[in-house]
Amino acid sequence: MANPSDLPAGAPVSSEETSAVPRTPLSRTALPRTPSPTDFRELHVDPLAPGNQQDHSQTTSEQETVQDTLSVPNQPLSLNDASPVGKKSYYQSRNYASVQQPDVKEKRRKLRLSMRGKTIIVEYDEFMSWFVPAPPGEEEPTEMMKSVDLRGVATTPERKMYKPLVDALNQDWLLPNDRAISNPDTPDPDADTDEKIDAGLYRRSDVAMVGKKTRWAYMELSIECKTGDVRHDPFDESNPSGDHEDASAIRQDILGQIMCYSGYIFDYQRRIHHYTLIIFGRMVRIIRWDRAGVVATKPFDYVAHPELLLSFIWRFARMTPAQRGHDPTATRVARDSALGKLMLERARPPKLQAAGTGVRTDKVDQKDSQACTQATTASAQTTAQPPTTPAQPTSTPCQPTTAPPRPPIPGDHPRAAFEKSLKGAATIWWRLRVDDAKGARYFLVGNAHFRASGLAGRGTQTFIAIDEADPYGPFVYLKDAWRVAHTGIEQEGKILERLNSNDDGGPVPFVPTVRCHGDVEDQMTRSQEIWRLKNKGKSEEECPLKTHRHYRLVVNEVGIPMSRFTNMEELVGLFELCIQAHGEAYNRKGLIHRDISAGNVLIYPRVVVGEDGVLLEDREPLLADWELAKNVNEPDEKPRQPDRTGTWQFLSASALSQPSKRIIVQDDIESLFHLLLYHAIRFLPHNCSDVGAFMDAYFDGHAKQDGLWYGGEKKLESMRNGRLLTPIGQALYFYLLPKKITAELPSSTTAAQHHGPSPPPSITHSSSTLSTSSTLSHKKSSPPIQPHTLHPVNNLFTAYLQRLSAFYTLYGPPLKPESIRNDEDNDDGGEQPTGTLTLFQQKLRARLAAFQMPKQRSHSAPSIAPEELTPERRAELQAVAATLGDHKSMSEMFLQNLASTTWPSGDRCPDQLPPDYKPEDTFKDGTTSQKRSAPVAFQNSDRDAKRIRSSVPS
């Protein structure tokens, strides 16, 4: 019988001596508290534009005073909005792991969910007094406003509303510096959306740029028109529950629509808040959005009382940019200015490159290598070519393919990304101010490199930036976010300073190096203040809205997604170093990350000088985004914010099943497992024929009960049972790439297309290969594939799952025991394909050569049985479970699996997640498909327990 540590990822782990041992005891062992670390202890001038700088010393001082004196509530747990979407998202702002290209309906649904419970309805006079002040020294022409005839606006069809509306608004006495423009037919060519809005206000100086297109980057006020009556009102005040969003499908879609429009304005402008007019028939609401929530007026009849609508427009036209919602610390950079020319110069591709090699031709003398090492990053970044677009596969996902394209010149990825951020005729270039403790600093940026989806929340945007203090130095990474400003939550920059410091054993490796950071003036959300004013009888703890404060952080490192790994050996080696970094942060600095996800575990390509003087790229992991990190020595008090901590898709199954759970080391280590599986299921050959369905169930699974969101059952089952299953119930296996295909495939068969069902492979016990009679595609004409050799990563997954299963048996959330099917064992082995080793692999294998293989015990997971665990078995499982929270033991597990066999270099295949995958709610014949259900312990007959992806009209 095979050693359990040598079994593939999906293989069961059992033994004769434990076959009758219960998996789920009736009395549970108390969850151990993660022990505290034993050794835990306690003015820039623009060189390019002299004379243009302002003295911000007073501003900085005032800001520090505000920080010290501003009272913000310490909000305990409120589980209402702990949900699988609308939380911290990951790379390219994908809230669902299985959906790469969400459609408009899905975007709107996610935005509604993220803002649920965060709407405050107020009287018109309250709204105007709080947000839209009358301009000093100017009398409001109320009588003139009353004489304006707006009856032509309230008409049908909808398209006939636009012209009367903009004609009524485009009066010089009403809009002296703005113009109302209706461009409902042409989308913004410089935005990543095809959505258009009915009308909007633009500054007159921007009218030429706007032309006949929607321009999100220049819109001052968004206006959406609907015909009909209150049925098109996005907010339902008649709901007895007081939930203004819980309404008809038509209302829900309109709400999602205007949320999307406002979201685009936040995306393409530097905004503190934004205003919207929603007109439906004769009625209108005025809406104010910020990162905490939304405040809307009660609807009023603008035909009978035009002075109400026109008073808002008149005052809005006279408001300062900051009152309108613009960030005064962000200023536009003209393309023909000195700063604009600098940005263009730094974005320019290099000239020194050997044809077809992607390697610089200029050599470096050995005597100058030290100086070159210090300047390499800057020189490479400023003289590099942009990365090429990956070629689409023309064959099966199991066909050998090259690794994802690497930058043509080592260290060029920041320059290439910066060049991309400047493209677009209407793209605004920005000069952003960061108020560091030492004074104001300035950074030049283009379009955002990353945008978090949603309106309510942190609204994180990141940029590749030029530091004006070092205009020809390395590119840096600037993070702009609305941090949660509750008591006990530190600024991320302060956490990084602690990780970077020489105290407590020195800096923690593989974490970003902070350059500067600080809150942005006194910019804070106000929606939560309005909620408290309107709910004076309720306590602070009942407020569902968070207090957010604008914050900027700049770090030196510019990473790339972990999905750009070269092969699995490199990926596993990078993960092992991440565990080291996580352990050092915990043990030496007393910090736990609490948000391991695809967007926060990156690759940092470093430029080094080879022995022959050629610039080479080395890779190391970058454990980023420490804003949710917590001091592990803090006493266990109420949660610091009313949400789960982390990214839904990579949270531990235990955290998803227990909304108020405190995150401990074992949760973060489990998140690394989910992240490793996330990349393996997409980029390795395997026997799962429907990757989208697997990712939907495993990563995106969710269910609602009693107003709370819980994780799906698939992830929890895998942790409890210590095995991974495909959507059709087979054990999941990962393979090496086949050496060749026996016949040429049709050119239309691509990795994206190959996601239909296929027969399961038949297991051959006499060898390390799995043979199958299935075809490579669901087409009858497709040729059969050759036998598959098991990939060594199966051993790592099995060893990982043994520890996770032992931990969940003792400490996991209780589940009703379920029977499982025991498949037979399969040993790994066979011929391993090889290829060129990267510099990282060469260094890794040198480490492995010196690695002393620890003596390993064979641990098997318990089988399900009705009786209690024996004391001996319980002690054995406790020993196994303890290794999950031991960083050294986990690191040794990774190294042992890497050292036990030769890992292939050419094992990566094209992404097998179909780019157009969408979870199906119904079958083609109209019958309802099986819904994603809650775990057994949470199931009920309530309609809220069903899948939350509802169907609403576009």
Residue pairs with C-beta under 8 A, 6 or more apart in sequence:
1 15
1 825
2 825
2 826
2 827
3 858
4 13
4 15
4 798
4 802
4 858
4 859
4 860
5 795
5 798
5 799
5 802
5 856
5 858
6 795
6 798
6 827
6 828
7 13
7 794
7 795
7 798
7 825
7 826
8 731
8 732
8 733
8 734
8 790
8 794
8 795
8 797
8 798
8 826
8 828
9 723
9 724
9 731
9 732
9 733
9 734
9 793
9 794
9 797
9 798
9 801
10 723
10 724
10 725
10 726
10 730
10 731
10 732
10 733
10 823
11 723
11 731
11 794
11 798
11 823
11 825
11 826
12 721
12 722
12 723
12 731
12 820
12 822
12 823
12 861
13 722
13 723
13 798
13 801
13 802
13 805
13 859
13 860
13 861
14 822
14 860
14 861
14 863
15 858
15 860
18 860
18 862
18 863
18 873
19 863
20 863
20 865
20 867
21 862
21 863
21 865
21 869
21 870
21 873
22 817
22 862
22 863
22 864
22 865
22 866
22 867
22 868
22 869
23 720
23 721
23 809
23 817
23 861
23 862
23 863
23 864
23 865
24 720
24 809
24 814
24 815
24 816
24 817
24 864
25 809
25 868
25 869
26 868
27 868
28 810
28 811
28 814
29 810
29 811
29 874
29 878
30 811
31 811
32 811
32 885
33 664
34 592
34 632
34 664
34 665
34 666
34 885
36 590
36 632
36 633
37 586
37 587
37 588
37 589
37 590
37 632
37 633
38 587
39 504
39 505
39 587
39 588
40 504
40 587
40 588
40 589
40 590
40 632
40 633
41 503
41 504
43 55
43 56
43 57
43 438
43 439
43 440
44 53
44 439
44 440
44 441
44 442
44 468
44 469
45 53
46 52
46 53
46 442
46 468
47 468
47 469
47 471
48 338
48 339
48 342
48 468
48 471
49 337
49 338
49 339
56 433
56 435
56 439
56 440
57 439
59 435
59 440
59 521
60 435
60 439
60 440
62 522
63 435
63 518
63 519
63 521
63 522
66 522
67 519
70 522
70 524
72 485
72 486
72 487
72 547
72 549
73 486
73 487
73 540
73 543
73 547
74 486
74 487
74 488
74 638
74 640
75 486
75 540
75 541
75 543
75 546
75 547
75 640
75 641
75 642
76 541
76 638
76 639
76 642
77 638
77 639
77 642
77 659
77 660
78 541
78 542
78 543
78 544
78 642
79 642
79 659
79 660
79 707
79 708
80 116
80 117
80 544
80 642
80 707
80 708
81 114
81 116
81 117
81 118
81 544
81 642
81 643
82 642
82 643
82 644
82 659
82 708
82 709
83 113
83 114
83 116
83 648
83 702
83 709
84 95
84 648
84 649
84 700
84 702
84 709
84 711
85 95
85 96
85 110
85 113
85 114
85 648
86 95
86 110
86 111
86 113
86 114
86 115
86 453
86 454
86 456
86 457
87 95
87 114
87 457
87 643
87 644
87 646
87 647
87 648
88 452
88 457
88 458
88 460
88 595
88 597
88 599
88 628
88 646
88 647
89 95
89 452
89 453
89 454
89 599
89 647
90 597
90 598
90 599
90 600
90 647
90 649
90 650
91 450
91 561
91 563
91 598
91 599
92 450
93 450
93 451
93 452
93 453
94 100
94 102
95 102
95 110
95 453
95 648
96 102
96 106
96 649
96 696
96 699
96 700
97 649
97 678
97 695
97 696
97 699
97 700
98 692
98 693
98 695
98 696
98 699
98 700
98 913
98 917
98 919
99 106
99 700
99 917
99 918
99 919
100 913
100 914
100 915
100 916
100 917
101 915
101 916
102 110
103 918
104 195
104 260
104 954
105 253
105 952
105 954
106 918
106 949
107 256
107 260
107 453
108 253
108 255
108 256
108 257
108 259
108 260
108 952
109 256
109 949
109 950
109 952
110 453
110 454
111 256
111 259
111 260
111 263
111 453
111 454
111 455
112 245
112 252
112 255
112 256
112 259
113 948
114 453
114 454
114 455
114 456
114 457
115 245
115 259
115 293
115 294
115 454
115 455
115 456
116 243
116 245
117 243
117 245
117 544
118 292
118 293
118 294
118 456
118 527
118 544
118 545
119 235
119 244
119 245
119 293
119 294
119 295
119 296
120 293
120 294
120 295
120 296
120 527
120 530
120 531
120 534
121 235
121 237
121 244
121 296
121 297
121 298
122 130
122 295
122 296
122 297
122 298
122 530
122 534
123 297
123 298
124 286
124 297
124 298
124 300
124 308
127 286
127 288
127 295
127 297
128 311
128 312
128 315
130 295
130 526
130 530
131 288
131 295
132 312
132 315
132 316
132 319
133 315
133 319
133 323
134 140
134 315
135 315
135 318
135 319
138 318
140 311
140 314
140 315
141 173
141 314
142 307
142 311
144 173
145 306
145 307
145 310
145 311
145 314
146 306
146 307
148 168
148 306
148 310
149 168
149 306
150 164
150 165
150 168
150 302
150 303
150 306
150 309
151 303
152 164
152 168
153 161
153 164
153 165
153 168
153 225
153 279
153 302
153 303
154 161
154 281
154 282
154 303
155 161
155 164
155 227
156 227
156 228
157 227
158 198
158 225
158 226
158 227
159 184
161 198
161 225
161 227
161 279
162 182
162 184
162 198
162 199
162 225
163 182
165 180
165 182
165 199
165 223
165 225
165 279
166 180
166 181
166 182
166 199
169 175
169 180
169 201
169 313
170 179
170 180
174 310
174 313
174 314
174 317
175 201
175 313
175 317
176 317
177 203
177 204
177 317
178 201
178 202
178 203
178 204
178 220
178 317
179 201
179 202
179 203
179 204
179 207
180 199
180 200
180 201
180 223
181 199
181 200
181 201
181 202
181 207
181 210
182 198
182 199
183 196
183 199
183 210
183 211
183 212
183 213
183 214
184 196
184 197
184 198
184 199
184 214
185 196
186 196
186 212
186 213
186 214
187 193
187 194
187 195
187 196
187 213
187 214
188 213
188 214
188 215
188 216
188 217
188 264
188 426
189 213
189 424
189 425
189 426
190 217
190 424
190 425
190 426
190 427
191 216
191 217
191 264
191 267
191 268
193 260
193 264
195 214
195 260
195 261
195 264
196 214
197 214
197 219
197 222
197 223
197 224
197 261
198 223
198 224
198 225
199 223
199 224
199 225
200 214
200 219
200 220
200 221
200 222
200 223
201 219
201 220
201 221
201 223
201 316
201 317
202 210
202 215
202 218
202 219
202 220
203 218
203 220
206 215
206 218
209 215
209 218
209 426
210 218
215 426
216 264
216 265
216 267
216 268
216 269
217 268
217 269
217 426
217 427
217 428
218 426
219 265
219 269
220 324
221 275
221 276
221 277
221 316
221 324
222 258
222 261
222 262
222 265
222 274
222 275
222 276
222 277
223 276
223 277
223 279
224 254
224 257
224 258
224 261
224 276
224 277
224 278
224 279
225 279
225 280
226 232
226 254
226 278
226 279
226 280
226 281
227 280
227 281
228 280
228 281
229 280
229 281
229 283
230 280
230 283
230 299
231 248
231 250
231 251
232 250
232 251
232 254
232 280
232 281
233 251
233 254
233 278
233 280
233 283
233 285
233 299
234 251
234 254
234 255
234 258
234 278
234 285
235 244
235 245
235 247
235 251
235 255
235 285
235 296
236 244
236 245
236 246
236 247
236 248
236 251
237 244
237 298
239 246
239 247
245 252
245 255
247 255
249 950
249 951
249 952
249 953
250 952
250 953
252 950
252 952
253 952
253 953
253 954
254 278
256 952
258 276
258 278
258 287
259 289
259 455
261 276
262 274
262 276
262 287
262 289
262 455
263 453
263 454
263 455
265 271
265 274
266 274
266 289
266 455
266 459
267 448
267 451
267 461
268 428
268 447
269 326
269 428
270 326
270 327
270 330
270 430
270 432
270 480
271 325
271 326
271 327
272 290
272 322
272 325
272 326
272 327
272 523
272 550
273 288
273 289
273 290
273 325
273 525
273 526
274 288
274 289
274 290
274 325
275 286
275 287
275 288
275 289
275 316
275 324
275 325
276 286
276 287
276 289
277 284
277 285
277 286
277 287
277 309
278 284
278 285
278 287
279 302
280 299
282 301
282 302
282 303
282 304
283 299
283 300
283 301
283 302
284 299
284 300
284 302
284 309
285 296
285 297
285 298
285 299
286 296
286 297
286 312
287 294
287 295
287 296
287 297
288 294
288 295
288 296
288 527
289 455
290 525
290 526
290 527
290 548
291 455
291 456
291 457
291 458
291 459
291 482
291 525
291 548
292 456
292 525
292 526
292 527
292 528
292 545
292 546
292 547
292 548
293 456
293 525
293 527
293 528
293 531
293 545
294 455
294 527
295 526
295 527
295 530
300 308
300 309
302 308
302 309
316 324
321 328
322 328
327 520
327 523
327 550
328 521
329 432
329 433
329 435
329 520
329 521
330 430
330 431
330 432
330 433
331 430
331 431
332 428
332 429
332 430
332 431
333 339
333 340
333 343
333 429
333 430
333 431
333 444
334 340
335 341
335 344
335 429
339 431
339 444
339 468
340 429
342 444
342 466
342 471
343 418
343 422
343 429
343 444
343 446
343 466
344 422
346 382
346 415
346 418
346 466
346 471
346 472
346 475
347 415
347 418
347 419
347 422
348 419
349 384
349 385
349 386
349 415
349 419
350 382
350 383
350 384
350 385
350 409
350 412
351 383
352 360
352 361
352 362
352 383
353 359
353 360
353 361
353 385
353 408
353 409
354 360
354 361
358 385
358 406
358 407
358 408
358 409
359 409
359 410
359 614
359 615
360 380
360 409
360 410
360 614
360 615
363 612
363 613
363 614
364 372
364 609
364 613
364 614
364 615
365 613
366 613
369 609
369 613
372 609
373 608
373 609
376 411
376 607
376 608
376 609
376 615
377 411
377 474
377 606
377 607
378 472
378 473
378 474
380 409
380 410
380 411
380 412
380 607
380 615
381 411
381 412
381 414
381 415
381 474
381 475
382 415
382 472
383 409
383 415
384 407
384 408
384 409
384 411
384 412
384 415
384 416
385 407
385 408
385 409
385 412
385 416
386 408
386 412
386 415
386 416
386 419
386 420
387 405
387 406
387 407
387 408
387 412
387 413
387 416
388 405
388 408
389 405
390 404
390 405
392 750
392 752
392 910
393 399
393 401
393 750
393 751
393 909
393 910
394 745
394 747
394 749
394 750
395 741
395 745
395 749
395 750
396 741
396 745
396 749
396 751
396 754
396 776
396 777
396 785
397 685
397 751
397 754
397 909
397 910
397 912
398 685
398 735
398 737
398 738
398 776
398 785
398 788
398 909
399 737
399 738
399 741
399 745
399 909
400 737
400 738
400 739
400 833
400 906
400 909
401 908
401 909
401 910
403 566
403 567
403 906
403 908
404 563
404 564
404 565
404 566
404 908
406 564
406 566
406 617
407 413
407 416
407 605
407 617
409 615
410 605
410 607
410 608
410 615
410 616
410 617
411 605
411 606
411 607
411 615
411 617
413 558
413 560
413 605
414 464
414 474
414 475
414 558
415 475
417 449
417 464
417 558
418 446
418 464
418 466
418 475
420 447
421 427
421 445
421 446
421 447
421 448
421 449
421 463
421 464
422 429
422 446
422 447
423 446
423 447
424 447
427 446
427 447
429 444
429 445
429 446
430 444
430 445
430 446
431 442
431 443
431 444
431 468
432 442
432 443
432 444
432 445
432 463
432 465
432 478
432 480
432 552
433 440
433 441
433 442
433 520
434 440
434 441
434 442
434 443
434 478
434 516
434 517
434 518
434 552
434 554
435 518
435 519
435 520
435 521
435 552
436 516
436 517
436 518
437 518
438 516
441 467
441 468
441 469
441 516
441 554
442 468
442 469
443 463
443 465
443 466
443 467
443 468
443 476
443 478
443 554
444 465
444 466
444 468
445 463
445 464
445 465
445 466
445 478
446 463
446 464
448 461
448 462
448 463
449 462
449 463
449 464
450 460
450 461
450 462
450 599
451 460
451 461
452 458
452 459
452 460
452 461
456 545
457 482
457 548
458 481
458 482
458 483
458 484
458 548
458 627
459 481
459 482
459 548
460 479
460 480
460 481
461 479
461 480
461 481
462 477
462 478
462 479
462 480
463 477
463 478
463 480
464 475
464 476
464 477
464 478
464 558
465 475
465 476
465 477
465 478
465 554
466 475
466 476
467 473
467 476
467 515
467 554
474 556
475 558
476 515
476 554
476 555
476 556
476 558
477 512
477 554
477 555
477 556
477 557
477 558
477 559
478 552
478 553
478 554
479 492
479 552
479 553
479 554
479 555
480 550
480 551
480 552
481 550
481 551
481 552
481 553
481 627
482 525
482 548
482 549
482 550
482 551
483 489
483 491
483 492
483 548
483 549
483 551
483 627
484 546
484 547
484 548
484 640
484 641
485 524
485 547
485 548
485 549
486 546
486 547
486 640
486 641
487 640
488 634
488 637
488 640
489 640
489 641
490 629
491 517
491 518
491 519
491 551
491 553
492 517
492 551
492 553
492 625
492 626
492 627
492 629
493 514
493 516
493 517
493 518
493 553
494 517
495 591
495 626
495 627
495 629
496 511
496 512
496 513
496 514
496 517
496 553
496 555
496 626
497 514
498 589
498 591
499 507
499 508
499 511
499 585
499 589
499 591
499 626
500 507
500 508
500 511
500 513
500 514
501 507
504 588
504 589
505 584
505 588
508 581
508 584
508 585
508 588
508 589
509 577
509 580
509 581
509 584
510 577
510 578
510 580
510 581
510 604
510 620
510 621
510 622
510 623
511 581
511 585
511 622
511 623
511 624
511 626
512 555
512 556
512 557
512 622
512 624
513 555
513 556
513 557
514 553
514 554
514 555
515 554
515 555
515 556
516 553
516 554
517 551
517 552
517 553
517 554
518 551
518 552
519 549
519 550
519 551
520 550
520 551
520 552
521 550
523 549
523 550
524 547
524 548
524 549
524 550
525 545
525 546
525 547
525 548
525 549
527 545
528 543
528 545
528 546
528 547
531 543
531 544
531 545
532 540
532 543
535 542
535 543
544 642
546 641
546 642
555 624
557 604
557 622
557 624
558 604
559 602
559 603
559 604
559 622
559 624
560 602
560 603
560 604
560 605
561 598
561 599
561 602
561 603
562 571
562 574
562 598
562 601
562 602
562 603
562 621
562 675
562 679
563 598
563 679
563 682
563 683
564 603
565 571
565 574
565 603
565 679
565 683
565 908
566 838
566 840
566 841
566 905
566 908
567 835
567 841
567 903
567 904
567 905
567 906
567 907
567 908
568 680
568 684
568 791
568 793
568 903
568 904
568 907
568 908
569 841
569 844
569 898
569 903
569 904
569 905
570 619
570 838
570 840
570 841
570 844
571 676
571 679
572 676
572 793
572 796
572 894
572 897
572 898
572 903
573 840
573 841
573 844
573 894
573 898
574 603
574 619
574 620
574 621
574 840
575 601
575 621
575 672
575 675
575 676
575 894
576 891
576 894
576 895
576 898
577 620
577 621
578 601
578 621
578 623
578 672
579 669
579 672
579 887
579 890
579 891
579 894
580 887
580 891
581 621
581 623
582 593
582 623
582 665
582 668
582 669
582 887
583 887
583 888
583 891
585 591
585 592
585 593
585 623
585 629
586 592
586 632
586 665
586 887
587 887
590 631
590 632
590 633
591 626
591 629
591 630
591 631
591 632
592 629
592 630
592 632
592 663
592 664
592 665
592 668
593 600
593 623
593 626
593 628
593 629
593 668
594 628
594 629
594 630
594 645
594 646
594 663
594 667
594 668
595 625
595 627
595 628
595 629
595 645
595 646
595 647
596 646
596 650
596 668
596 671
596 672
596 675
597 625
597 646
597 647
597 649
597 650
597 671
597 675
598 647
598 649
598 650
598 675
598 678
599 625
599 647
600 623
600 624
600 625
600 647
601 621
601 622
601 623
601 624
601 672
601 675
602 621
602 622
602 624
603 619
603 620
603 621
603 622
604 619
604 620
604 621
604 622
605 617
605 618
605 619
606 617
606 618
606 619
606 620
607 615
607 616
607 617
607 618
608 615
608 616
608 617
608 618
608 839
609 615
609 616
610 616
616 839
617 839
618 839
618 840
618 843
619 838
619 839
619 840
620 840
628 645
628 646
630 663
636 662
639 645
639 660
639 662
644 651
644 655
644 656
644 659
645 655
645 663
646 655
646 663
646 671
648 656
648 700
648 702
648 711
649 674
649 678
649 699
649 700
650 671
650 674
650 675
650 678
650 699
651 667
651 671
651 711
652 663
652 666
652 667
652 670
652 671
652 674
652 719
653 670
653 711
653 715
653 716
653 718
653 719
653 808
653 812
654 661
654 667
654 670
654 719
654 808
654 811
654 812
654 813
655 661
655 663
655 667
655 711
656 702
656 710
656 711
656 712
656 715
656 716
657 710
657 711
657 716
657 812
657 813
657 935
657 937
657 938
658 813
659 708
659 709
659 710
661 667
664 885
665 884
665 885
665 887
666 807
666 884
666 885
669 884
669 885
669 890
670 719
670 804
670 884
673 797
673 800
673 801
673 804
674 699
674 715
676 796
676 797
676 800
677 698
677 724
677 797
678 695
678 699
680 686
680 734
680 793
680 797
681 688
681 691
681 694
681 695
681 732
681 912
681 913
682 691
682 695
682 911
682 912
682 913
683 908
683 909
683 910
683 911
683 912
684 734
684 735
684 791
684 793
684 907
684 908
684 909
685 734
685 735
685 736
685 737
685 738
685 788
685 791
685 909
686 732
686 733
686 734
686 735
687 726
687 730
687 732
687 733
687 735
687 760
687 761
687 770
687 788
688 694
688 726
688 727
688 732
689 726
689 728
689 755
689 756
689 757
689 758
690 726
690 727
690 755
690 756
690 757
691 755
691 912
691 913
691 914
691 917
692 755
692 913
692 914
692 917
692 919
693 727
693 919
694 726
694 727
695 913
696 917
696 919
696 932
697 712
697 714
697 727
697 932
698 712
698 714
698 715
698 718
699 715
700 712
700 919
701 711
701 712
701 713
701 714
701 715
701 932
702 709
702 710
702 711
702 712
702 932
702 948
703 709
703 710
703 711
703 712
703 932
703 933
703 934
703 935
703 938
703 939
703 945
703 946
703 947
704 710
704 934
704 944
704 945
704 946
704 948
705 934
705 938
705 939
705 940
705 942
705 944
705 945
706 942
706 944
707 944
710 934
710 935
710 938
711 935
712 932
712 933
712 934
712 935
713 933
713 934
713 935
713 936
714 725
716 812
716 813
716 815
716 935
717 725
717 818
718 724
718 725
718 801
719 801
719 804
719 805
719 808
719 812
720 805
720 808
720 809
720 812
720 815
721 805
721 820
721 861
722 801
722 802
722 804
722 805
722 806
722 861
723 731
723 801
723 820
724 731
724 732
724 797
724 801
725 731
725 732
726 732
728 757
728 760
729 821
730 760
730 823
731 823
733 761
733 770
733 788
733 790
733 794
733 826
734 790
734 791
734 793
734 794
734 797
735 770
735 788
735 789
735 790
735 791
736 788
736 789
736 790
736 791
736 830
736 832
736 833
736 904
736 907
737 833
737 904
737 906
737 907
737 909
738 785
738 786
738 788
739 786
739 833
740 786
741 776
741 783
741 785
741 786
742 783
742 784
742 785
742 786
743 783
745 776
745 777
745 782
745 783
746 779
746 781
746 782
749 776
749 777
749 779
749 782
750 910
751 909
751 910
751 911
751 912
752 911
752 914
752 915
752 916
753 777
753 914
754 776
754 777
754 912
755 912
755 914
755 917
756 777
756 778
757 778
758 774
758 775
758 778
759 772
759 773
759 774
760 772
760 774
761 770
761 771
761 772
761 774
761 788
762 770
762 771
762 772
762 773
763 770
763 823
763 824
763 826
764 770
764 771
764 787
765 824
765 826
767 787
767 829
767 830
768 789
768 790
768 826
768 827
768 828
768 829
768 830
769 787
769 788
769 789
769 790
769 830
770 787
770 788
770 790
770 826
771 787
771 788
772 784
772 785
772 787
772 788
773 784
774 784
774 785
775 782
775 783
775 784
775 785
776 782
776 783
776 784
776 785
789 829
789 830
789 831
789 832
790 826
790 827
790 828
790 829
790 830
791 828
791 904
791 907
792 828
792 832
792 897
792 900
792 901
792 903
793 897
794 828
795 828
795 897
795 900
795 901
796 893
796 894
796 897
799 893
799 896
799 897
800 893
801 861
802 859
802 860
802 861
802 880
803 859
803 880
803 881
803 883
803 884
803 890
803 893
804 884
805 861
806 859
806 861
806 877
806 878
806 880
806 881
806 884
807 880
807 881
807 884
809 861
809 862
809 869
809 877
809 881
810 874
810 877
810 878
810 881
811 881
813 935
813 937
814 937
815 935
815 936
815 937
816 936
816 937
817 864
817 865
817 866
818 864
818 936
819 864
820 863
820 864
828 901
832 901
832 902
832 903
832 904
833 904
833 905
833 906
833 907
834 902
834 904
834 905
834 906
835 904
835 905
835 906
836 905
837 845
837 905
841 905
844 898
847 895
848 895
848 898
848 899
851 895
851 896
851 899
853 896
853 899
853 900
854 892
854 896
856 896
859 876
859 880
862 869
862 873
862 877
869 877
883 889
883 890
883 893
884 890
919 949
920 929
921 928
921 929
921 947
921 949
921 951
922 928
922 929
923 929
931 946
931 947
932 947
933 939
933 945
934 945
938 945
939 945
